[in-house]
Every structure is written in C-alpha cells, then in structure tokens.
Amino acid sequence: MRPGRITVVAARTAMGKSMLALAMARNCAFRQGRPAQVVSLEMSNQGLLKRTLAAETGVFTEKLRRRTLDPSDFALLHAFDADNDNKALLSFGGDGTSPSVAQIERQCDTVTGRRGHLCLLVVDYLGLMHGALQQRAARDRQDEVASVVADLQRLGTRLNTAVVIVDQLTRAPALRDDHRPRLSDLCHEDALLRHAEAVVLLHRPAYYDPQHTAGRYNRSPNPELYPAHLFPRYGLPEPAVQRAELLVPHNRHGRTGTVEVGVELARARFFDLFLSLR
C-alpha cells in the first residue's frame, strides 16, 4: 500500500472484510509503529476496540462483549496494555455514523496534528457513504459514489496517506459453483477502478457451507477447533479456525493472484498459514 493510493477490500456481507481491513490497520500501528485511522460507518468505536483486543490478546470477542472474563483473560489484557507501546497509534472514527468526507478529513487532520502524519486511513464501508449529491434526487447514486471515491483519493494525496476503502460485492458469487468473487462483482466497480491501485477480494469457502447458510448447527462443526463447551452458547455457528483466500485480480504496479491465509473468527484475526505451520 503506497501513500496517496487507494486499495479496495471487498467481500460479501459477513464474510470478514471489516475484520481484514482492521487487521491491516493493526499491522500498520502495532507492528510497523505508524499511525493508522479506522473510520467505521457500521461499527461503534467500542466494537472496534473489542475486536482489536481479541485479535491482539487471544481473548474471545464474545467474552469481551458479554463481559464474562476470567482471571487469565484479564492477565492477557493487562499484558497487552503494558507491553504494546504502539497502541496509541491506532485510532477510531465514525463510531457507526455516516460521516461525510469532509468530516473524515477533519478527523484525519486531528490525528496528523497529534502524530505529525497519518500512514493509513481505512474507510468501512463505501456503501454507507454520502457525498455532495445526497440531496439531488435527479443524479444517480453511482455519480455520488464516484464523487466520494474521488474525494477520498484527493484526501489521501493531500495527506500522503494510503487509503483502504471497504466495499460490498453483489450476490453473483453465490450463483457460481466455486463461489469465488470476481472483479466484476464489485457493487461500485466503475467508481472504484477509476482510482484503485489494487483490489483485494476476500473469500471463505466455509461461508457457503449449507449449515452456515441455514444458520444453525446440531453440533460443533469441528470439536478440535471449536470446543463443544463453547457451542452453541456463544452463538458462533462456524468453525473457529478456517482457511480463506485473498484474491488480487487488479494491481496496477504488481502481481495479481491468490494468497491463502487462515482466519480465526472467534478472535477476529487473520494469520499466515505458512508461519503457523513452521
């Protein structure tokens, strides 16, 4: 991800695209020591914080949400708070509202005023954004989205900040046998490809499991990965650890292809399969 450039992260609803975008921001702040800002239009700042804590400490997100923490969980949380000097480099905005690009820009200026610069801006997600055309019924929604993307591009250029825009995919993958997403499945393909330097499409094969589609399981899908005592009390209807694919069908200055990763839904985190198997 390059300063002043846009990367698009897209997937179907509940596939994990917000979690993936948050993982990028966590990596920027906690691993690289660079300021990152996540503006979520559908999740509260508290929700983002709980996902961040779960991913970084290994405490289940559901235990954080329900406040059913045991002493070992508190120890993990305290250790993260004490050991991570870069935690202040990750900031949240939006708070589940629908800010305009101008409001997002003010939030970014606050971060740059405090930190001197901003390396990564995540906007989650494009479908909830409104631009200058919101009140003009005669204009097409696609024009409004194109205006928003162009404004975010200008913001990234002005701040010399890499921008990640999260977007939805259409229902087309569900109609294909392999369910793998394609570039043409982007809900706002024309507006995004005009500015995007790269596009990352997230695909989890287990998402299309018939039991997941039905929304219920009679037993734990995988007792080794998903302990029986957590099922179904915590309401997690999928295996805790799954394989996922990051498809890159568009990359202006690099290779395209597919990268296989692991995803742990119960702890809201992605991981490198190769490193985990070493």
N, C-alpha and C positions, 0 to 999 in steps of 0.2 A: 504494500500500500504506500503510495507516494504522496507527498504533501501537495495539496491543491487538486487532487484527483479523487474521483468517485469510484467506490466499489459497491456493487449491489449484492446483497444477500437475500435470497428468495426461497420460499418453500410453501407447501400447502399449510392450511390452518392446523395448529397444534403439532406440527412436525418437529419444531425445536429451533426455528430461525432466530427468535429473540434470544434464546439461550446461547446460540452460536455467536451472535453479534456481541452479547455481553462477554463471552469468552475472549473475543478479540480485544475488547476494551480492558479486561482484566490483565491480559498478557501485556498490553501496552503499558499499563500503570505499574503492575506488581513485578513483572519480570524485567521490563526494559527501563523502568523508572521514568516514564514520560507521562505528562498529563493527558487524561482522556475524559471525555464528557459523553454520557449516555442520556439522550432525550427520548423518553418513552411516552408515547401518546395513549398507551393502553394499560400500562402497569404503574402502580404507585412507586414512589421512591423507596418506601418500606419494603415493597415486594422485590425490588431490585437488590436492596441490601440483603434480604434473606437469601436470595439466590446466590449472591456473591459469597456470603458467609458459608453457605452449604458447599459450594464448589471449592472454596479455599480450605475449609476445615474438615470436610467429610461428614458433617452432621446432616442428617436427612432434612430436606426442606420442609417436609410435613411436620417434623418435630419442632422446627423453628416456628412454623405457622401456628401449630396447636399449643406451643409453649409447654411441651412435655419433655423437657430436657433433663437428663440425669447428670450426676457429677462428672462423668467422663466427657460429656458433651460440653459442659461449662469449661472444663480444662482445655479442650481443643479451641474453644472460642477465645479464652484468655490468652492462650499461646499465640494465636494469630494476631490478636490486638497488640501483644507485647513485642512480637518478633518482626512484624511487617512494617518497616519504616516508610514504605511507599503507599500505604493505604489511603493517605490523604490526596494522592494524585488522581484517584478515580472519583468523579463527581457525577451526580444525577440531576436531571432536569425533566421538565414535562409533567411529572407526577400524575400521569393518567389523564391529563387535559389535552387540548388540541391547540398548542401554541402556533402562532404564525412564524414565518421565517425570521421576521424582524424581532420577535420575542426570543427565539433561539439565538439569534445574533447577539442580543444583549446578555444572555446567559453566558455565551462563549467569551464575550468581552470581559465579563466578571472574572472568569477563570484565567484569561490571559493577563488581566491586571494583577491577579494574585500570584500566578505562577510564572509570568513572563512570556509564556507561549502555550499553545494547545496543539498536541500532536495528533489526536484522533477525536473525531466527532461521529457519534452513532445516532442516527435518527430512526426510530422504530414506532410506527412504520408509515410508509408513504401514503397508503390508502386513507389514513385519518387526517392527513394534512389539508389545510385550506390556504388558498392564495388570494391574490388581489381580485380574482374573478368570482369569488364566492357568491356575491350578491347579484351577479349578472346572469340572469336566467337564460339569456339568449346565447351565451357562449357555452361551448362544450366542456364537459368535465375533463376531457383529455387535455384541452388547452390549459386549464387551471393546473393540472398536474405537471405539464411541461414547464409552466411558469415557476412552480415550486422547485422543480429539479434544477432549473437554470439559476434560480436564486441561491440554492444550496451550493451549486458549483461556484458561483461568484463569492460566496462566503468562505468556502474552502480556499479559494485562490487568494482572497484578501488576507486571511489568517495564516496562509501557508500550512493548512491543516488537511490531513487525509480525512475523507468523509465516507462513512458507510451508510448506505440507505437500505433499509429493510423493506421488502415488498412481498405481496402475496402472489401466488400462482393461481391460474384458473383451475377448473376441475378436470382439465384434459388428461393429466397423468392417471387419474382413477379409471379412465376409459381405455387405457392401453394395457396390454398384457404384462409388460415388465414394470409399469408404473413409474419409470424413470422420467424425471422432468426434462423439458427442453427449453431452449431459449425462447421459442415462440409461445411458451406457456405464461410468460410474464404478463401480469394484468396491465401494466403500463409500459409495454415493450418499446414503443416508438419514443416516448419521452425519456426513458432511461438510457437506451442505447445511443442516443444522441450525445450523451455526456459520460457514460460509464467507461472506465478504463478496463474493468474486469467485472465479471458476473460469477457468483458462486451459488449453485443450486444445491440445497440440502435434500437428501433422500434417505429415509429409514425404511427398509423393506418391511420390518415388523409393523409399521404403521398400517399396512394393508392386510394384516392378519385378520381372518374372518372373526375371531373372537374379539379383537380390538374394535372392529367395525360394529359389531353387535353391542359393544360397550359393557360386556360382562364376561366373567370367567367363573367356572365352577370350582377351580382350584388354582394354586400358584402355577403360572406358566413355566417357571423354572425354579424349583426349590433351592438349588445350589446358589443361584444368583439372586433370587428373590425369596428370602426366608419365609416359611409358612406363617410365622407369628406376626409378620407384617402384612399379611394378606387375609382378607381384604380390608382390615380395619383402617388402614391408612388411605384406602381408596386409590391405590396405584395399579391400574389394570394392565400393566405391561411389565415385561422383564426389566429388572433394574439396570442391567448392562446389555447393550445392543451394539451391533455394527451399523455404521452409517456411511454414506458416500457423500463426498463434496465434489460435485461436478463443476468444472470450469469450462463452459462452452465458448466463452468470449474473454479474450485477454489481448489487448492491443499491443503490449510490449513484452509478451512472454508466452510460455507454452499453455496449451489447453489440455484437458484430460480429466482424470478422476483420481481422487485420493480417498482411500478407505480409512476411516477413523472409528474410534469407539465412543459411545455416549452412555453416560450413567444418569438416567432420568431422575432417580430418587435423590441425587446430589447435584443436579443441574450442571453437569460438567461434561466436556469432551476430553478425550485423551488420545495420545498417539499409540496406535496398536503395536507398532514396531518396538517402541521403547518399552511398552508394558510386557512384551514377550521376551525381552532380553534377559 
